[in-house]
Amino acid sequence: MRSNRPGDEPAPGPLWSEPGTLLEHVAVAVLGMDQEGLIRYWGPGARALFGYEAADALGRPAAALFPRPAPGGTGGAEQLVERGLALGYWRVRMPARHRDGTVFDCGFRVFPVKGIEGRSVIVALASRGDELDRVKTNLAFLDALFETCPIGLVMLDEDLRYVHLNQALAEMDGVPIEDHIGRGMGEIMITSDDGAYERMLRAVADEGRPVISALVTLRTPGHPDRDQARSVSFFPLSQAVGTPAGVGGLVVDVTDREQALVEAAAGRQRLDLLHRAASRIGTTLDVQVTASELVDTVVPEFCDASVVEVVEWMDEPEVFVPESPLTTRRIASGTTLPPPAAELVGGLTNVTYPPDSTIHMALSTGRPVCVPVNDDFMTRTVIHQDRARLLIESGLTCLLIAPLIARGTVQGIAMFGRSPARPVFTEQDLSLAAELASRAALCLDNARLYSRVKDIALTLQRALLPTALATIPSLRIAHRYLPGSHITEVGGDWYDVIDLPGGRVALVVGDVMGHGVPAAAAMGRLRITAKALARQNLDPQDLMAGLDFCAQEAGIELATCLYIRYDPAAGRALIANAGHPPPLVRHPDGTVRVVDEVLGVPLGVGGLPFGTTEIALQEGDLLALYTDGLVESRDKDIDEGVQALRARLAAVTGTLEESADTILASLLPDVPSDDTVLVLAQVGRSPASPGHLTERSG
């Protein structure tokens, strides 16, 4: 049947195209090999992948699809056959060879299927490795889907009778493999589509038209009382000597997924509103603006009227007492209803609610409540009779009251009202209101905590960043730290220069993910630990292992670090890297080298060793250590940034201090979005050598 593209109307009948699957993004070649390594099945994708027509491939050794093995080694085809038979399912990446002789990385999934005569055929699904890498995000989803949902593999003859299938499909059907063989597809997969499914298969067999990810609803003899939703892909199989033509297919049980899609479609409007709220609410640290953003988001899409009220606590602690009256200040309101609704929502500044009101009930439970506008609500909640009259005349028939609570502190309430023109609030609406209120409450609390956090962060910044670095006769140092966060003015970037025994020196730069007090505290812990470990004269890889253990113990999820131990007497530097941007070395002739031979995993990951690389440093060489804030931004990837730094480093002249300022001024925007560290270290002959960079030759 014709596939529908996104946005098209679904094709009539129970089958339709399923967009977003792997086969729409990565070409998958299907081929089959017998136990002797001869090609017995050759799908249409195999020709495109390997360059052989079916007539040139079928019946010939599959070894032609792989590079010649080393002497004494095992060929690719032989490995696929042996591992497929031994393991039942094997996934591997290995070199493959195109007909034109080019060798390319290829991913294979192989598995045996049983035929009529009981012999096993190794079915291989092959795709180019670079294409697989290109869609690794989709692959992560599909791999999870493959692990949780059984995948059925089937081969049918030209009369659509079962020839081969795997155990996964047999279990999916609830029918043993041997009871499939020789029977027609329609006897096992029972549909109620007036023959549309069988006609689709017939078109594949007779006309050679592949079907990708069609969705079909059916029942099977093994599960006669349960409807199943399956995603099916079918393709024609070429005819080999003595082998009938037929159809190959992949079958995935997506019953649970389809049910989830149905439920997701029912809540699409709610998700869209949440998406808009995430970008609209909390754009500033202003309480009034945040409340107005919440009202503007929900009116009129979610309700006909809305108000936001905050509690103004007079004393510490800010504790809600259910037995006491509650006074709030209304700071935002909006409605689309005619008068007197506008007067109702906007005619008050301060509101007092008596104990046992509906407001108290919502704040006590911490969950939204939905109430009709009736006499009971008026008696319990509305004190003034004139306000009660306005509420009745406004046209609102039900109210949803959501508490604004963040970090255990009551911020206020948000109320949403609907007229009879809308349905009453549902449980899904209550969940939506809770999410909206949670976002708004957190933003309101952020404004309250802003001044406190700023003071703490500034104190940490002064305490944790080095005030003076070690002075080394053999190195001249210039260092810079620029905060990027306009809120806390502190992040997780850090650096240090450490004296080591034997006249050696350590240069270290690191970056803890995030900003604010937690990142600063983690940064301080890593910096102190690095200094302590360095002075134990540990090798760089051992020091990194110690820092990694510290990060895991402290719960630091992600941090990077670059550690360089320089020995002036030997003129050598040993480098270890934990996921940090690589250092640069400028030589006296103006050439700049990126030292990226060793790039380990970030700190906090654990379980993997750290490597080192050694470089020679001579007089006049200039080391540049930095954090990603200097070379990466939203509109510039890190590789592009490193090359820009490389070019700038090659061109600068003057003192180290001047060079550091020049580099920062040329690479950073006026308002940096992230913290930045830059450390320049130039190898000198003696402490008396002048602190100027060598001018570029030529």
N, C-alpha and C positions, 0 to 999 in steps of 0.2 A: 504493500500500500504506500501511498505518497507520504513522505515525512512532512510534518508541519514545522515551520520555523517559529521561533518565539514571537508572539504577537499575532500569529495567524489563528483563525478559528479552528478548533479541533476537527479532524476529519470524522465523518459519520461512522458509526459502528463502534465496537468495543476495542479496536486497536488504534493506537496513535503513536507518533514518534515521541521519544523520550529525550529531550535536549539535555546537554550538559554532561554526557557520559564520556568515558575515555576514548571510545572509538571515533567520536566526532573530532577529537583533537590529536590523536596519535594513530598513525596507520599501523594496524596489526596484521602481520602475515601469519597465515596458518599453513603448516605443512605436517605431513606425517611420514615417519620412517619405520621400516620394519626392523626386526632384531638384527639383521645383517647390515643395517645402516643404509639401505636403499630407500630412495624417496618413493613413497606410494601415494601420497596426497599432496596436492599443490594448490593452495587457495589463490585467489586473484591478488591479494596483497603481497604474496611471496614474489611474484614477478617484479613488482615495483621495488621491493626491498633488495632482492639479490640480482635482478637483471636477467633472469632466465625465463623464457617462455615455458609453459607447462610441458609442451612436447619435448623441450630440451632437458627438463629436470626429472620428469617421472621415470622411475625405473633405474635411475643412475645413482651412484654413491653420493650420499650427503656430504662426504668429506670435501667435495668441491666448493662447499659454501664456507669453508674455514681456511685460515692460513695453514701452511704446512707446519706440523709440529716440530719441535726440536728433536734431535736424535734421542731416541729412547723415550720420548714424551708421548702423551696420549692426545689424539686429535679431538677437535671440538665435537664432531658428530659422534664419535665413539663415546665421549664423555656424556653427551646428552642421552644416548641410548642406555648406557650402563647405569647412570644415576637415576634416570626415569624409571627403569625396571626395578632397581634396588630400593629406591625410596618411595616410589608411588607418586611423588610430586616433587619437582626440583625447580628452583628459581635461581638463575645465574646470569651474570654479565660476563661476556667473553668476546674476543675479536671475531668478526665474521668477514668474509671476502665477497665483494661484488664481482659480477661477471667480467667487469672491465679491469679487475685486478686490485682495485682500491680496497683497503682494509678499514673497517669501521667498528666502533664499539656497538654491541648489540645485546639487548636483554632477551632472555629466553625463559619461558615457563613450560616445562615438559611434564607429561604424565602419560601413563599407559592406559589404553582402553582395550577392552576385549572384543574380539570379532566373533563371527559365526562359528569359525573353526576353533575357537579357543585360543588363537594366537594373539599376542599383544602387539599393538601398534603404538609407537611413541608419537603422541601429538605434541607439536611444539608451537607455541604462540610467540612470535618474534617481533620486536620493534627496535628501531634505531635508538641507541643509547642517548644521543643528544636530544631526540624528541622526547624521550622519557624524562630527561632532566628538565626540559623546558616546561613540562606540566607537572612538576613534582608536587605542587600544591594539590592538584586534582588527584594525583596518584596517592597522596596520603589519605584522602577521603576514600578513594576506591579500594586501597589496601585494607582500610578498616572495614569497608563494606564486604570485601571478599572474606575477611576473617570471621565476620559475624553472620554472614548469610552464605549458605552453600551455593556453589557454582556448578551448574550441570553442563556437561559436554556431551554432544550427541552427533552421530553420523547416520544419515538416512540414505536409502537407495533412491533410484529415480521414481519408484512408486511410493515414496515416503514411508517406507518400512524401516524399522530400527535395524541398523547394522552394528553399530558400536555405541556405547555410552559409558559414563563413569558411575561410580558408586554414589556420588553426590546427587546425581539426577535420579537414580533409582530410589534413594531415600526420600528425595523431594516428592516423587510420585507415590511412594509407599508400595512399590512393586519391585520384586527382585530383578536383577539384570537379565537373568535367563528368561524371565517371562516377558521381557520387552522384545527380545530378538525375533525378527520375522513378523512382528505385528505392526499394523499401521499406526502412524502418529495419532490419528483421530480416535483410535481405540483407547489410548492412554490419556491423552490431553483432551478432555471433553469440554467443549465450549458451547455457548448458546448464542452464536453470532451469525446464524444462517449460512454457515460455511465460509465466512470471510477469512478465518485463520487458515483453513486448508487451501483456499484460493491464493493466499499470500505465499504459502510454501510452494504451491504448484508453480507460481510465477518465478520463484527462485530456481526451481529445478528445470523448468522448461525454457525460460527466457534468460536465465543467468543474472537476474536482478537481485543484488544482495539487499537484505533488510537489516537495519541497524537499530537496536534498542526499541523495538516495538513492544508495546505493553498489551498484555492479554489477560483476561480473567477466565479461570477454568476450574474444573474439578477433575479428580483422578479416581480410578477404581480403589486405590489405597486410601484415599481420603474423600469418600463420597459425600460427606456432609459439610465439607469446609471449602469455601471459595478461596482460591489463591490468585494473587496478582504476580505475574512474572514478566520480567524484562527479557526479551529474546532477540538474538541477532543470528541471522542465517545467511549463508553464502554458498554459491555453487562450488562443487568439487570437480576438478578436471578428471577426464577418463584416462586411466592407464591401461596397459595391455592386460586383458583378462579381468579388468576391474570395472564394474559398472559405474556410471556417473551417479552423482547424488548430491546431497545437501549436508553441509556441516553447520553446527549451531552451538551457541552458548546460551545457557538458560540460568537466570538468577531469580530467586524467590525474593520479591520486593513487597510482600504483603504488608509487613510492618511499616516500611517506608511510605507506601501509598496511603496507609491510614494516617500516618503523621502528616503527609502533605494535605490530606483532606482537612485535618484539624488546623493546620497552619493557614490554609486558605480561609477558614472561618474566622481566624483572628488577624487577618491581614490588615484591616483598618486599625486595629489596636497597635500592631507593630509599627505601622507607618507613623502613627502619632507619637509613639515612644522614640522613634528615630528623629523626628522633628524636635521633640522636647530635648533630646540629648544635645542638639546643636543650638537651641534657642535659650535654654534656661541656664543661668549661671555664667553669662559672658563677662560679668564684672563682679567686683566685691562690694557692690552697693545693694543694700537690703531692699530698697524701694524698687530698683530696676529688676532685681531677681523676681520679686513678687509679681510685678507687671508682666514679666516674660511668661510666668506660669499662666496667668489669666489669658494673655493673648494666644497662648498655645492651645488652650482647651475650648475657648469660645470663638466660633460656634461649632467647631468640629466634634466636640465631645459633649457639650452641654449648652444650655441657653443663657446661663448666668453663672458667675463665679466671683468669690471674694477670697482674699487672703488676709488673715489676721495674725499678728505676732504678740507674744506675751512679753511684757517689759518687766523683767525681774528687778525688784528693788534691792534685794539683799542676796548674799551668798549664804548657803548653796542654792542653786537654781533647781528646786525640787517642787514638783507638782503635788499638791495635797487635794485629794478627791473630795474631802469633807468641807473645803473652803470655796467661797465664790472665786471665780476666775475673771480677771479683767484683761481684755486684749485691745490692741490698736489695729484698726483696719487700715492697711497700707496699699491695697490694690483691689480694684473691682472692675467688672465689665459685664454687659448683657446685650443681647440682640432683641429682647422683648420690648414691646411698647410700654409707655408709662402705665402704672407707676413703678415699673420694675427698676428703672434707673435710680429713682429716689430710694428704693428699698436697698439696693446694693451699695449706693454711694452716699447715702444721707447721714452716715454715722462715722465718727472717728474712733471713739472709745465705746466698747461693748462689755457689759458685765453679764456673766452667766451664773445662775444659781447652782448650788450643789445638787447632785443627782440629775443634772441636765444631760441631754444627749451628747453635748460637747464633752462633759466629764466622762461619760461612758467610753467615747472613742479614745480619749487621752489615757484612760486607765488601762484599756486593753492594748493600745498601740496599733489598732487595726481600724480601717475605715468601716463606717456603718452607713446603711441606707435607710432612710425613714420617710414615710409619707407626710405631706403637709396636712396635718389634721389637728383635732382639738388636743389630743394627748401631747403631741409635739409642742404645741403652743403653750400648754400649761407647764410643761417641764423645762422648756428652754427659753421662751421669749418672755421677758419681764414686762416690757412696756406694751400696753394695749394698742397704741397707735402703730407700733412696729408690726404687731400681729395682724392688724387690719391691712397694712401694706403688703404683707407676705401673702395673704389670701387673695388680694386683688391683683397681685403681680402676674398671676397665671402659672406660677410654679406649682407642680403637684408632687414632686418628690425631690429630696435632697440627699446628696452623698457627702458625708463629712469625713475628711481624711486628716489624721493628726500629722503635724510636722515635727518629727522627732529625729534628732541626729546626735550620735555619740552619747546616747542616754539622756539627753537634755531636751525638754519640751520647748520647741521654738514657737509653736502657734498652731493654727488650723487652716485648712483650705476647704472651702465648701463649693460644691457644684450642684446646680439646680436644673431640672428639666420640666418643660411644659407638657401638656397632654399630646402635643404633636409628635413627641418622641416616645419610644418605648421606655419602660422603667429600667433602672439600672440593674444589670445582671451581675453574676459572680465574676465574670470576666472584666466587667467595668470596675468592680471593686479592686481587682488585682491591678488594673491599669492605674486607678487612682492612687493606690498604695505606692506604685513605682514612681509616678509623677511627684507625689508628696515627698517620697524619700529623696529624690533628686533635688527638689526645691529646698528641703530642710537642710540637706548637706551644704548647699550653696549658702544658705542663710547662716549656718553655723560657721562656715569658712570665713565669712566676713567678721563674725564675732571673735574668732580665734586669730585673725590675721595679725593684729598688733602683737599678741603674745608670741606667736610663732616667729615673727620677724625679729623680736628682741632676742629670743633664744638662738635663732640661726646666726645672727650677727655675732653673738658671743662665741658660738662654736667656730665661726669662721676665723676670728682673731686667734683662738686658742689652738686650732688644729693645723693651720697652714704654717710652714716654717717661716720664722722671722729672719733667720740668717742661715746660709748654707756653709758647709765645710769649705775651707780654703785649701786648695791643693796647688803646690808649686808647678806641677806638670800640666795642669789644666786651668784655663781661664773660663769662667762660667758667667753666663747671663741667663736670667730666668724671669718669666712673666706668668702671672695668673690673672685671668679676667673672668669675673662671674657673669653668667648669662641669664640667670633667673631674675626677673624684675620684682619678684615677690619676696623671696627669702635671701637673695644675693649670695647664695652658697649652694654648692652642689657636691658631686662626688669625685672631682678631679683632684689629684695630689701629686707631689713630686718631692724628691730629696736628693741630696748629695752626701755620701757617707764615707768617712775615713775608715780604711780597713788596715789590718796588720800588714807589715811588709811594704808599706808605702803605696799600697794599692788604693783604689777609690771605686766606689759604687755609684752609679747614676740610676735612679729609679723614677718611673712615671707610672701612674695608675689612674683608673677611672671606675668608680662604682656607679652602677645604673641608678638613675633617678636624681632627684633634687630635694632640697630641703633638709630638715633635721635628721631623718633616718640615713640619708645618703652621706651627710657630713659625719655622723657618728661612725658609720661603717668605714668611711674613708680614714678617719682618725685611728680606728682600730688596726686597719691594714698597714697604715704608715708606720705606726709604732712597732707592730710585729715585724715588718720588713726591716726596720732599723736594727731590732734586736737580733734577728736571724742573720743579718749581714755581718754583724760584729762577731758572730760565732765562726766567721770565715768559712761558711758553707759554700759549696759549689752552687752556681746559679740554678741548676735544675733541682737541687735539693731545697734551696730557698723557696722556689716556686711551689714545690710540693708542700712545704710548711705553710705557706700563705694559703694554698688551696684548702688545707685542713682547717686553718683558721676561719676561712670564709664559710666552709660547711658548718663548722661548729657555731659560728655566729649567725647562721641563717641568711647569709648574704647570697642571694640567688645568682647574681651575675656581676662580675667585676673583671676588668682587664688590667694587665700589669706588664711593664717592660723593664727588665733588669739587666744592666751592663756592668760587668766588673772589669776595670781597666788596670793593667799592670804597666806602669811607665817604664820600668826597667827592661821588660821584654818587648815593649811596643805592641802588645796584643790586648785585645778586648774579647771577653767571653760573654755571649748574649743569650738570654732566655726570654721567651715571649709567651704570655698567656692571653692570646686573643687580642692583643693591642696593635694599633697601627704601627707599621715597621719603622725603625729609625732610618735616618738618612745620613750619609757621610759625604761631605764635600771635600775633594782633594785640592791641593794647591793649584793645580792646572785648571780649576773651575768645573771639572766634571763632578757629577753628583750620583752616588750609588744608593739604591734602595736595598736595604739589608732585610730581605723577606724570606731567607732560606728556612727559618724556623718560626712557625706560627702555631702555637699550641692552643688548646681549648681554654676558654675563660676560667677564671677562678670561681669555685663554687660548684662546678660540674662534677668533679671527682672521678676517680676510676681510671684516669689516663695519665701516663707519664709525660714529663716535660723534657724537650730536647734542648740542645744548645748549639750555637754556631760560633766560630772564632774568626775574627778579622784582625788584620794588621793595621795599626795606626802610626802615622809618621808625623813629624813636626809640620804644623800648618793644617793638618786635617781638622775638619769641623764636624762634630756630631750634632744632629738635631733630633731631639726627643719632644713629643707633643701628644696631645689628646685629640679625640675625634672632633671636638668642637672647632678645631682649626681647619679641618679638611672635609667636613661633612655637614650638609644642611638639607633642608627639604627639597631644594632645587639643584643639588649637586651631590652626586654619589661620592663615596670615599675614594675610589680609584682616581676619579677626575681631580679631587682635591689634593691627593698625594702628588700627582703630576704638577699641579699648580704650585704647590710648596717646593717641589724639586726645582722648578724653573726659577722661582723667586730666590731660593737659596743659592743657586748658581750665579745670580746676578748681583747680589748685595755686596756692598763695600762699606768700609768704615769700621768703627769699633763694634764689639759684640753687642753692647747696649743699643747702639744705633741700629744695628742689623736686626735685633729682636723687635724693636719698635717698627721698623720698616716692614718686616714680614707680617706682623699683626695688622698694621694699617692697610696693607694691600690685600690681605686674604679675608679679613673679617668684615661683616656688614656693620653699619652704624649701631644697630641694636642686635648684638649676638643672641642667638636662640639657645645657646648652650655654653657651659663653662669651657674655658680654654686654658691649657697649660702649654708653654713653650720653654724648653731648656736648650740653650746653645752651649756646647763645650768644645773649646779649641785646644788642640794639643800644642803645647809650647816646649821650648828647650829649657827655659829656666824661669824662675819667678820674675826676673827683670825684663823678660821679653815684652815688647809693646803689644797692647791688646787690640790690634787691628787685623781685619781680614785681608788675606792676599787678594789683590785685584785680579779679575778675570783676564787671562792671557788672550791676546788677539783682540 
